[in-house]
Amino acid sequence: MTLAFLLSSICVFLTQDRKAYSAEYNLQSWWLVDSGKHLDWDGTCSYMDQWYEGVRVWNAYKPGVIRVDTFWIIEDVKISDFYNNNTNVVGVCSSNGTIKFNKYHMDKLNNNGKLSVVIHEIGHALGIAHNDNYYSIMYPYFTGHTKLFNCDKAAYDAAYKKY
């Protein structure tokens, strides 16, 4: 490597937001994953294409954790829609076993935007809390990101050990 390359790499790194490269994460005090380390879902919503893709994104990192509920398995989370034009909430995951998507906001998003919200809410069901990394899928505000960042993976690894 040339000295010019090293200097330009260092300068680029130093001018970047270091938080974006951090593996820092936060976990919630609750998760919807069962003691068998599965998140079995049931229900339906208006965004099933994005739901299936969101499940695929998380399962690509840890295969088989998120599964569709069957007659033989107890449901861990139920997905559905709601409509409320008096809130900025686009999606919500609750400790009582629900993930709900606000049609008022979701219907205004493109497919990637909807997918971003779905992946984020599944992250909460997995026990992952918000963090302050803009590039993270678990950033508390809408970004449109659809890929797991290093801190999302680190959080999932840590949460998985607690299930």
N, CA and C atoms as an extended XYZ file, in Angstrom:
489
Properties=species:S:1:pos:R:3:atomname:S:1:resname:S:1:resid:I:1 pbc="F F F"
N         0.836       -1.174        0.000 N   MET     1
C         0.000        0.000        0.000 CA  MET     1
C         0.880        1.236        0.000 C   MET     1
N         0.384        2.232       -0.665 N   THR     2
C         1.138        3.475       -0.706 CA  THR     2
C         0.768        4.334        0.491 C   THR     2
N         1.672        5.241        0.810 N   LEU     3
C         1.424        6.156        1.920 CA  LEU     3
C         0.203        7.028        1.637 C   LEU     3
N         0.029        7.441        0.376 N   ALA     4
C        -1.128        8.270        0.018 CA  ALA     4
C        -2.432        7.521        0.291 C   ALA     4
N        -2.479        6.224       -0.035 N   PHE     5
C        -3.677        5.420        0.210 CA  PHE     5
C        -3.963        5.330        1.705 C   PHE     5
N        -2.915        5.075        2.496 N   LEU     6
C        -3.101        4.977        3.938 CA  LEU     6
C        -3.603        6.289        4.521 C   LEU     6
N        -3.018        7.405        4.088 N   LEU     7
C        -3.441        8.699        4.599 CA  LEU     7
C        -4.877        9.009        4.205 C   LEU     7
N        -5.254        8.705        2.953 N   SER     8
C        -6.629        8.984        2.541 CA  SER     8
C        -7.604        8.085        3.287 C   SER     8
N        -7.218        6.854        3.578 N   SER     9
C        -8.089        5.956        4.334 CA  SER     9
C        -8.268        6.450        5.758 C   SER     9
N        -7.193        6.904        6.360 N   ILE    10
C        -7.276        7.416        7.725 CA  ILE    10
C        -8.137        8.671        7.753 C   ILE    10
N        -7.952        9.559        6.792 N   CYS    11
C        -8.744       10.785        6.754 CA  CYS    11
C       -10.225       10.482        6.577 C   CYS    11
N       -10.560        9.552        5.705 N   VAL    12
C       -11.959        9.197        5.503 CA  VAL    12
C       -12.526        8.634        6.798 C   VAL    12
N       -11.786        7.754        7.453 N   PHE    13
C       -12.262        7.158        8.696 CA  PHE    13
C       -12.453        8.221        9.767 C   PHE    13
N       -11.521        9.130        9.873 N   LEU    14
C       -11.600       10.144       10.917 CA  LEU    14
C       -12.731       11.127       10.675 C   LEU    14
N       -13.129       11.311        9.426 N   THR    15
C       -14.211       12.247        9.148 CA  THR    15
C       -15.577       11.573        9.168 C   THR    15
N       -15.614       10.267        9.262 N   GLN    16
C       -16.884        9.549        9.345 CA  GLN    16
C       -17.407        9.576       10.772 C   GLN    16
N       -18.691        9.420       10.920 N   ASP    17
C       -19.308        9.299       12.238 CA  ASP    17
C       -18.903        7.954       12.816 C   ASP    17
N       -18.070        7.974       13.828 N   ARG    18
C       -17.562        6.715       14.389 CA  ARG    18
C       -18.678        5.846       14.946 C   ARG    18
N       -19.738        6.455       15.411 N   LYS    19
C       -20.856        5.694       15.956 CA  LYS    19
C       -21.424        4.748       14.894 C   LYS    19
N       -21.322        5.130       13.654 N   ALA    20
C       -21.862        4.302       12.578 CA  ALA    20
C       -21.111        2.987       12.446 C   ALA    20
N       -19.904        2.919       12.941 N   TYR    21
C       -19.104        1.700       12.819 CA  TYR    21
C       -19.039        0.929       14.133 C   TYR    21
N       -19.779        1.375       15.092 N   SER    22
C       -19.762        0.768       16.409 CA  SER    22
C       -20.585       -0.509       16.438 C   SER    22
N       -20.180       -1.413       17.306 N   ALA    23
C       -20.964       -2.631       17.523 CA  ALA    23
C       -21.797       -2.488       18.793 C   ALA    23
N       -21.980       -1.251       19.267 N   GLU    24
C       -22.775       -1.025       20.464 CA  GLU    24
C       -24.228       -1.368       20.183 C   GLU    24
N       -24.887       -1.883       21.199 N   TYR    25
C       -26.289       -2.254       21.047 CA  TYR    25
C       -26.973       -2.167       22.398 C   TYR    25
N       -28.274       -2.264       22.366 N   ASN    26
C       -29.085       -2.277       23.580 CA  ASN    26
C       -30.077       -3.426       23.482 C   ASN    26
N       -30.308       -4.077       24.617 N   LEU    27
C       -31.314       -5.133       24.665 CA  LEU    27
C       -32.496       -4.659       25.501 C   LEU    27
N       -33.655       -5.183       25.185 N   GLN    28
C       -34.851       -4.920       25.975 CA  GLN    28
C       -34.855       -5.845       27.185 C   GLN    28
N       -35.722       -5.567       28.127 N   SER    29
C       -35.876       -6.448       29.288 CA  SER    29
C       -36.807       -7.615       28.967 C   SER    29
N       -37.384       -7.633       27.784 N   TRP    30
C       -38.310       -8.690       27.372 CA  TRP    30
C       -38.065       -9.067       25.912 C   TRP    30
N       -38.539      -10.227       25.551 N   TRP    31
C       -38.504      -10.709       24.168 CA  TRP    31
C       -39.667      -11.662       23.995 C   TRP    31
N       -40.003      -11.944       22.751 N   LEU    32
C       -41.129      -12.835       22.457 CA  LEU    32
C       -40.671      -14.216       22.024 C   LEU    32
N       -39.381      -14.430       21.989 N   VAL    33
C       -38.817      -15.734       21.640 CA  VAL    33
C       -39.089      -16.692       22.795 C   VAL    33
N       -39.491      -17.916       22.469 N   ASP    34
C       -39.820      -18.885       23.521 CA  ASP    34
C       -38.571      -19.594       24.041 C   ASP    34
N       -38.744      -20.439       25.033 N   SER    35
C       -37.609      -21.122       25.668 CA  SER    35
C       -36.918      -22.109       24.730 C   SER    35
N       -37.578      -22.474       23.644 N   GLY    36
C       -36.955      -23.328       22.630 CA  GLY    36
C       -36.170      -22.533       21.598 C   GLY    36
N       -36.012      -21.234       21.855 N   LYS    37
C       -35.278      -20.310       20.980 CA  LYS    37
C       -35.949      -20.144       19.621 C   LYS    37
N       -37.290      -20.115       19.630 N   HIS    38
C       -38.054      -19.862       18.409 CA  HIS    38
C       -39.020      -18.708       18.628 C   HIS    38
N       -39.270      -17.992       17.566 N   LEU    39
C       -40.288      -16.951       17.534 CA  LEU    39
C       -41.331      -17.414       16.525 C   LEU    39
N       -42.411      -17.995       17.023 N   ASP    40
C       -43.456      -18.547       16.166 CA  ASP    40
C       -44.552      -17.505       15.996 C   ASP    40
N       -44.816      -17.132       14.756 N   TRP    41
C       -45.754      -16.050       14.482 CA  TRP    41
C       -47.017      -16.568       13.805 C   TRP    41
N       -48.084      -15.814       13.989 N   ASP    42
C       -49.362      -16.091       13.350 CA  ASP    42
C       -50.023      -14.749       13.058 C   ASP    42
N       -51.113      -14.788       12.355 N   GLY    43
C       -51.841      -13.578       12.029 CA  GLY    43
C       -51.596      -13.157       10.600 C   GLY    43
N       -52.107      -12.001       10.279 N   THR    44
C       -51.946      -11.462        8.938 CA  THR    44
C       -51.954       -9.939        9.017 C   THR    44
N       -51.382       -9.342        7.994 N   CYS    45
C       -51.379       -7.890        7.897 CA  CYS    45
C       -51.415       -7.524        6.421 C   CYS    45
N       -51.504       -6.267        6.144 N   SER    46
C       -51.562       -5.793        4.756 CA  SER    46
C       -50.202       -5.823        4.070 C   SER    46
N       -49.174       -6.229        4.789 N   TYR    47
C       -47.804       -6.137        4.282 CA  TYR    47
C       -47.114       -7.498        4.334 C   TYR    47
N       -47.837       -8.529        3.934 N   MET    48
C       -47.311       -9.892        4.060 CA  MET    48
C       -46.060      -10.113        3.215 C   MET    48
N       -45.977       -9.517        2.028 N   ASP    49
C       -44.752       -9.660        1.224 CA  ASP    49
C       -43.554       -9.133        2.002 C   ASP    49
N       -43.709       -7.978        2.613 N   GLN    50
C       -42.622       -7.406        3.402 CA  GLN    50
C       -42.393       -8.227        4.673 C   GLN    50
N       -43.454       -8.772        5.252 N   TRP    51
C       -43.303       -9.609        6.441 CA  TRP    51
C       -42.429      -10.817        6.132 C   TRP    51
N       -42.766      -11.537        5.065 N   TYR    52
C       -41.978      -12.727        4.709 CA  TYR    52
C       -40.525      -12.359        4.409 C   TYR    52
N       -40.321      -11.226        3.762 N   GLU    53
C       -38.949      -10.787        3.473 CA  GLU    53
C       -38.227      -10.388        4.760 C   GLU    53
N       -38.914       -9.736        5.684 N   GLY    54
C       -38.308       -9.380        6.965 CA  GLY    54
C       -37.902      -10.608        7.761 C   GLY    54
N       -38.747      -11.616        7.759 N   VAL    55
C       -38.414      -12.887        8.413 CA  VAL    55
C       -37.180      -13.490        7.753 C   VAL    55
N       -37.126      -13.420        6.417 N   ARG    56
C       -35.979      -13.965        5.691 CA  ARG    56
C       -34.690      -13.241        6.076 C   ARG    56
N       -34.750      -11.922        6.230 N   VAL    57
C       -33.561      -11.135        6.594 CA  VAL    57
C       -33.004      -11.603        7.936 C   VAL    57
N       -33.857      -11.715        8.948 N   TRP    58
C       -33.376      -12.161       10.260 CA  TRP    58
C       -32.948      -13.628       10.231 C   TRP    58
N       -33.722      -14.480        9.549 N   ASN    59
C       -33.366      -15.902        9.484 CA  ASN    59
C       -32.122      -16.152        8.647 C   ASN    59
N       -31.768      -15.235        7.764 N   ALA    60
C       -30.520      -15.381        7.006 CA  ALA    60
C       -29.326      -15.274        7.945 C   ALA    60
N       -29.485      -14.522        9.029 N   TYR    61
C       -28.401      -14.392       10.003 CA  TYR    61
C       -28.422      -15.538       11.017 C   TYR    61
N       -29.577      -15.894       11.517 N   LYS    62
C       -29.735      -17.036       12.442 CA  LYS    62
C       -30.884      -17.890       11.911 C   LYS    62
N       -30.560      -18.902       11.129 N   PRO    63
C       -31.597      -19.703       10.461 CA  PRO    63
C       -32.538      -20.418       11.433 C   PRO    63
N       -33.809      -20.398       11.074 N   GLY    64
C       -34.804      -21.210       11.758 CA  GLY    64
C       -35.365      -20.665       13.048 C   GLY    64
N       -34.924      -19.499       13.492 N   VAL    65
C       -35.439      -18.956       14.752 CA  VAL    65
C       -36.890      -18.495       14.566 C   VAL    65
N       -37.151      -17.745       13.515 N   ILE    66
C       -38.488      -17.204       13.278 CA  ILE    66
C       -39.247      -18.170       12.374 C   ILE    66
N       -40.392      -18.640       12.868 N   ARG    67
C       -41.166      -19.642       12.125 CA  ARG    67
C       -42.646      -19.271       12.136 C   ARG    67
N       -43.331      -19.713       11.092 N   VAL    68
C       -44.782      -19.557       11.069 CA  VAL    68
C       -45.375      -20.529       12.084 C   VAL    68
N       -46.386      -20.074       12.785 N   ASP    69
C       -47.060      -20.896       13.783 CA  ASP    69
C       -47.798      -22.045       13.097 C   ASP    69
N       -47.865      -23.167       13.766 N   THR    70
C       -48.626      -24.315       13.268 CA  THR    70
C       -49.594      -24.774       14.352 C   THR    70
N       -50.421      -25.714       14.011 N   PHE    71
C       -51.378      -26.278       14.958 CA  PHE    71
C       -50.676      -26.859       16.174 C   PHE    71
N       -49.467      -27.356       15.988 N   TRP    72
C       -48.733      -28.068       17.039 CA  TRP    72
C       -47.893      -27.153       17.920 C   TRP    72
N       -47.767      -25.895       17.540 N   ILE    73
C       -46.860      -24.972       18.228 CA  ILE    73
C       -47.655      -23.804       18.811 C   ILE    73
N       -47.275      -23.356       19.980 N   ILE    74
C       -47.927      -22.202       20.606 CA  ILE    74
C       -47.395      -20.919       19.975 C   ILE    74
N       -48.296      -20.064       19.586 N   GLU    75
C       -47.948      -18.788       18.961 CA  GLU    75
C       -47.233      -17.877       19.961 C   GLU    75
N       -46.118      -17.282       19.514 N   ASP    76
C       -45.374      -16.330       20.339 CA  ASP    76
C       -45.742      -14.889       20.015 C   ASP    76
N       -46.070      -14.626       18.757 N   VAL    77
C       -46.399      -13.265       18.335 CA  VAL    77
C       -47.496      -13.308       17.276 C   VAL    77
N       -48.403      -12.361       17.364 N   LYS    78
C       -49.481      -12.234       16.382 CA  LYS    78
C       -49.296      -10.908       15.659 C   LYS    78
N       -49.332      -10.952       14.330 N   ILE    79
C       -49.173       -9.733       13.538 CA  ILE    79
C       -50.542       -9.246       13.061 C   ILE    79
N       -50.674       -7.926       12.953 N   SER    80
C       -51.926       -7.330       12.482 CA  SER    80
C       -51.678       -5.873       12.094 C   SER    80
N       -52.730       -5.248       11.599 N   ASP    81
C       -52.716       -3.828       11.245 CA  ASP    81
C       -53.558       -3.043       12.240 C   ASP    81
N       -53.341       -1.743       12.257 N   PHE    82
C       -54.255       -0.817       12.922 CA  PHE    82
C       -54.218        0.482       12.142 C   PHE    82
N       -55.119        1.370       12.413 N   TYR    83
C       -55.176        2.652       11.720 CA  TYR    83
C       -55.305        3.755       12.757 C   TYR    83
N       -54.324        4.675       12.751 N   ASN    84
C       -54.379        5.812       13.659 CA  ASN    84
C       -53.641        6.976       13.010 C   ASN    84
N       -54.380        8.018       12.665 N   ASN    85
C       -53.753        9.183       12.039 CA  ASN    85
C       -53.380       10.259       13.056 C   ASN    85
N       -53.469        9.947       14.340 N   ASN    86
C       -53.118       10.899       15.400 CA  ASN    86
C       -51.817       10.550       16.104 C   ASN    86
N       -50.977        9.752       15.467 N   THR    87
C       -49.704        9.354       16.068 CA  THR    87
C       -48.638        9.266       14.986 C   THR    87
N       -47.388        9.385       15.390 N   ASN    88
C       -46.274        9.184       14.467 CA  ASN    88
C       -45.805        7.740       14.456 C   ASN    88
N       -46.439        6.879       15.227 N   VAL    89
C       -46.052        5.468       15.306 CA  VAL    89
C       -46.411        4.773       13.998 C   VAL    89
N       -45.400        4.143       13.391 N   VAL    90
C       -45.600        3.420       12.130 CA  VAL    90
C       -45.818        1.938       12.406 C   VAL    90
N       -45.097        1.414       13.377 N   GLY    91
C       -45.238        0.016       13.777 CA  GLY    91
C       -44.954       -0.096       15.258 C   GLY    91
N       -45.485       -1.136       15.874 N   VAL    92
C       -45.267       -1.317       17.308 CA  VAL    92
C       -45.244       -2.801       17.643 C   VAL    92
N       -44.297       -3.165       18.483 N   CYS    93
C       -44.203       -4.523       19.013 CA  CYS    93
C       -44.396       -4.410       20.517 C   CYS    93
N       -45.267       -5.233       21.066 N   SER    94
C       -45.519       -5.152       22.506 CA  SER    94
C       -45.138       -6.442       23.206 C   SER    94
N       -44.861       -6.311       24.485 N   SER    95
C       -44.457       -7.465       25.285 CA  SER    95
C       -45.596       -8.461       25.480 C   SER    95
N       -46.813       -8.075       25.130 N   ASN    96
C       -47.928       -9.016       25.246 CA  ASN    96
C       -48.094       -9.882       23.997 C   ASN    96
N       -47.113       -9.838       23.089 N   GLY    97
C       -47.091      -10.772       21.966 CA  GLY    97
C       -47.739      -10.289       20.689 C   GLY    97
N       -47.657       -8.997       20.418 N   THR    98
C       -48.220       -8.483       19.170 CA  THR    98
C       -47.221       -7.600       18.437 C   THR    98
N       -47.318       -7.634       17.124 N   ILE    99
C       -46.666       -6.655       16.255 CA  ILE    99
C       -47.778       -6.088       15.387 C   ILE    99
N       -47.907       -4.755       15.414 N   LYS   100
C       -48.965       -4.097       14.652 CA  LYS   100
C       -48.361       -3.008       13.780 C   LYS   100
N       -48.928       -2.872       12.581 N   PHE   101
C       -48.466       -1.881       11.620 CA  PHE   101
C       -49.577       -0.863       11.377 C   PHE   101
N       -49.228        0.418       11.472 N   ASN   102
C       -50.191        1.498       11.308 CA  ASN   102
C       -50.403        1.777        9.825 C   ASN   102
N       -51.559        1.382        9.313 N   LYS   103
C       -51.872        1.556        7.895 CA  LYS   103
C       -51.810        3.021        7.464 C   LYS   103
N       -52.128        3.929        8.358 N   TYR   104
C       -52.102        5.347        8.006 CA  TYR   104
C       -50.725        5.752        7.478 C   TYR   104
N       -49.664        5.288        8.137 N   HIS   105
C       -48.308        5.628        7.712 CA  HIS   105
C       -47.736        4.603        6.736 C   HIS   105
N       -47.962        3.327        7.004 N   MET   106
C       -47.370        2.272        6.164 CA  MET   106
C       -47.810        2.398        4.708 C   MET   106
N       -49.064        2.745        4.476 N   ASP   107
C       -49.567        2.825        3.104 CA  ASP   107
C       -48.923        3.956        2.311 C   ASP   107
N       -48.255        4.868        2.981 N   LYS   108
C       -47.562        5.975        2.308 CA  LYS   108
C       -46.122        5.616        1.935 C   LYS   108
N       -45.624        4.500        2.459 N   LEU   109
C       -44.232        4.103        2.226 CA  LEU   109
C       -44.112        3.236        0.980 C   LEU   109
N       -42.929        3.283        0.356 N   ASN   110
C       -42.665        2.345       -0.736 CA  ASN   110
C       -42.342        0.978       -0.129 C   ASN   110
N       -42.123       -0.013       -0.973 N   ASN   111
C       -41.896       -1.378       -0.478 CA  ASN   111
C       -40.694       -1.475        0.449 C   ASN   111
N       -39.589       -0.783        0.115 N   ASN   112
C       -38.414       -0.820        0.990 CA  ASN   112
C       -38.699       -0.148        2.324 C   ASN   112
N       -39.468        0.912        2.314 N   GLY   113
C       -39.837        1.572        3.559 CA  GLY   113
C       -40.667        0.662        4.446 C   GLY   113
N       -41.618       -0.028        3.848 N   LYS   114
C       -42.439       -0.983        4.602 CA  LYS   114
C       -41.569       -2.102        5.157 C   LYS   114
N       -40.649       -2.599        4.331 N   LEU   115
C       -39.741       -3.661        4.765 CA  LEU   115
C       -38.886       -3.195        5.940 C   LEU   115
N       -38.408       -1.973        5.888 N   SER   116
C       -37.590       -1.424        6.969 CA  SER   116
C       -38.350       -1.449        8.295 C   SER   116
N       -39.601       -1.047        8.268 N   VAL   117
C       -40.424       -1.044        9.484 CA  VAL   117
C       -40.633       -2.466        9.989 C   VAL   117
N       -40.923       -3.388        9.083 N   VAL   118
C       -41.144       -4.788        9.467 CA  VAL   118
C       -39.895       -5.372       10.124 C   VAL   118
N       -38.733       -5.184        9.502 N   ILE   119
C       -37.485       -5.725       10.058 CA  ILE   119
C       -37.241       -5.138       11.449 C   ILE   119
N       -37.482       -3.848       11.595 N   HIS   120
C       -37.298       -3.165       12.881 CA  HIS   120
C       -38.197       -3.776       13.960 C   HIS   120
N       -39.464       -3.956       13.657 N   GLU   121
C       -40.398       -4.494       14.661 CA  GLU   121
C       -40.079       -5.945       15.005 C   GLU   121
N       -39.649       -6.726       14.037 N   ILE   122
C       -39.212       -8.096       14.337 CA  ILE   122
C       -38.016       -8.045       15.286 C   ILE   122
N       -37.129       -7.082       15.095 N   GLY   123
C       -35.994       -6.917       16.001 CA  GLY   123
C       -36.444       -6.750       17.442 C   GLY   123
N       -37.498       -5.961       17.657 N   HIS   124
C       -38.034       -5.820       19.018 CA  HIS   124
C       -38.550       -7.156       19.538 C   HIS   124
N       -39.250       -7.909       18.708 N   ALA   125
C       -39.759       -9.224       19.133 CA  ALA   125
C       -38.610      -10.143       19.529 C   ALA   125
N       -37.450       -9.938       18.925 N   LEU   126
C       -36.260      -10.728       19.247 CA  LEU   126
C       -35.548      -10.218       20.500 C   LEU   126
N       -36.036       -9.123       21.075 N   GLY   127
C       -35.461       -8.598       22.312 CA  GLY   127
C       -34.472       -7.469       22.126 C   GLY   127
N       -34.391       -6.923       20.929 N   ILE   128
C       -33.413       -5.881       20.633 CA  ILE   128
C       -34.062       -4.509       20.805 C   ILE   128
N       -33.394       -3.643       21.549 N   ALA   129
C       -33.902       -2.293       21.812 CA  ALA   129
C       -33.353       -1.310       20.781 C   ALA   129
N       -33.861       -0.096       20.835 N   HIS   130
C       -33.348        0.975       19.979 CA  HIS   130
C       -31.895        1.279       20.328 C   HIS   130
N       -31.176        1.813       19.357 N   ASN   131
C       -29.834        2.333       19.614 CA  ASN   131
C       -29.671        3.635       18.849 C   ASN   131
N       -28.540        4.302       19.046 N   ASP   132
C       -28.351        5.613       18.424 CA  ASP   132
C       -27.494        5.568       17.164 C   ASP   132
N       -27.375        4.410       16.561 N   ASN   133
C       -26.609        4.256       15.327 CA  ASN   133
C       -27.553        4.423       14.138 C   ASN   133
N       -27.384        5.501       13.394 N   TYR   134
C       -28.276        5.806       12.276 CA  TYR   134
C       -28.362        4.664       11.266 C   TYR   134
N       -27.304        3.902       11.094 N   TYR   135
C       -27.277        2.839       10.089 CA  TYR   135
C       -27.919        1.544       10.577 C   TYR   135
N       -28.220        1.474       11.842 N   SER   136
C       -28.816        0.280       12.427 CA  SER   136
C       -30.289        0.166       12.057 C   SER   136
N       -30.745       -1.049       11.866 N   ILE   137
C       -32.170       -1.291       11.644 CA  ILE   137
C       -32.957       -0.931       12.903 C   ILE   137
N       -32.282       -0.873       14.052 N   MET   138
C       -32.940       -0.586       15.328 CA  MET   138
C       -32.838        0.887       15.741 C   MET   138
N       -32.440        1.746       14.809 N   TYR   139
C       -32.490        3.186       15.059 CA  TYR   139
C       -33.956        3.553       15.319 C   TYR   139
N       -34.246        4.417       16.297 N   PRO   140
C       -35.642        4.623       16.696 CA  PRO   140
C       -36.511        5.391       15.702 C   PRO   140
N       -35.912        5.996       14.704 N   TYR   141
C       -36.678        6.767       13.731 CA  TYR   141
C       -36.562        6.113       12.369 C   TYR   141
N       -37.522        6.369       11.522 N   PHE   142
C       -37.543        5.754       10.198 CA  PHE   142
C       -36.334        6.181        9.372 C   PHE   142
N       -35.635        5.198        8.813 N   THR   143
C       -34.487        5.467        7.947 CA  THR   143
C       -34.641        4.839        6.569 C   THR   143
N       -35.421        3.795        6.465 N   GLY   144
C       -35.552        3.074        5.203 CA  GLY   144
C       -34.504        2.000        5.010 C   GLY   144
N       -33.626        1.799        5.992 N   HIS   145
C       -32.611        0.751        5.874 CA  HIS   145
C       -33.273       -0.624        5.893 C   HIS   145
N       -32.713       -1.549        5.116 N   THR   146
C       -33.295       -2.895        5.030 CA  THR   146
C       -32.269       -4.003        5.248 C   THR   146
N       -31.094       -3.640        5.712 N   LYS   147
C       -30.052       -4.635        5.977 CA  LYS   147
C       -29.647       -4.556        7.451 C   LYS   147
N       -29.291       -5.701        8.008 N   LEU   148
C       -28.800       -5.723        9.380 CA  LEU   148
C       -27.396       -5.143        9.407 C   LEU   148
N       -27.141       -4.252       10.335 N   PHE   149
C       -25.827       -3.657       10.502 CA  PHE   149
C       -25.085       -4.440       11.581 C   PHE   149
N       -23.786       -4.181       11.742 N   ASN   150
C       -22.989       -4.960       12.702 CA  ASN   150
C       -23.548       -4.898       14.119 C   ASN   150
N       -24.065       -3.747       14.540 N   CYS   151
C       -24.621       -3.658       15.895 CA  CYS   151
C       -25.930       -4.434       16.018 C   CYS   151
N       -26.696       -4.553       14.935 N   ASP   152
C       -27.916       -5.366       14.959 CA  ASP   152
C       -27.567       -6.835       15.152 C   ASP   152
N       -26.548       -7.279       14.456 N   LYS   153
C       -26.108       -8.676       14.576 CA  LYS   153
C       -25.536       -8.950       15.964 C   LYS   153
N       -24.750       -8.001       16.483 N   ALA   154
C       -24.188       -8.170       17.830 CA  ALA   154
C       -25.306       -8.221       18.872 C   ALA   154
N       -26.316       -7.388       18.709 N   ALA   155
C       -27.449       -7.394       19.637 CA  ALA   155
C       -28.201       -8.715       19.558 C   ALA   155
N       -28.410       -9.212       18.362 N   TYR   156
C       -29.114      -10.487       18.191 CA  TYR   156
C       -28.316      -11.621       18.819 C   TYR   156
N       -27.008      -11.610       18.623 N   ASP   157
C       -26.156      -12.637       19.246 CA  ASP   157
C       -26.298      -12.603       20.770 C   ASP   157
N       -26.274      -11.400       21.342 N   ALA   158
C       -26.385      -11.263       22.800 CA  ALA   158
C       -27.773      -11.672       23.289 C   ALA   158
N       -28.803      -11.268       22.573 N   ALA   159
C       -30.169      -11.633       22.968 CA  ALA   159
C       -30.367      -13.140       22.882 C   ALA   159
N       -29.836      -13.750       21.843 N   TYR   160
C       -30.000      -15.195       21.625 CA  TYR   160
C       -29.449      -15.998       22.809 C   TYR   160
N       -28.378      -15.505       23.414 N   LYS   161
C       -27.792      -16.188       24.574 CA  LYS   161
C       -28.711      -16.134       25.794 C   LYS   161
N       -29.625      -15.169       25.823 N   LYS   162
C       -30.519      -15.008       26.975 CA  LYS   162
C       -31.823      -15.786       26.850 C   LYS   162
N       -32.191      -16.191       25.656 N   TYR   163
C       -33.486      -16.864       25.465 CA  TYR   163
C       -33.531      -18.158       26.250 C   TYR   163
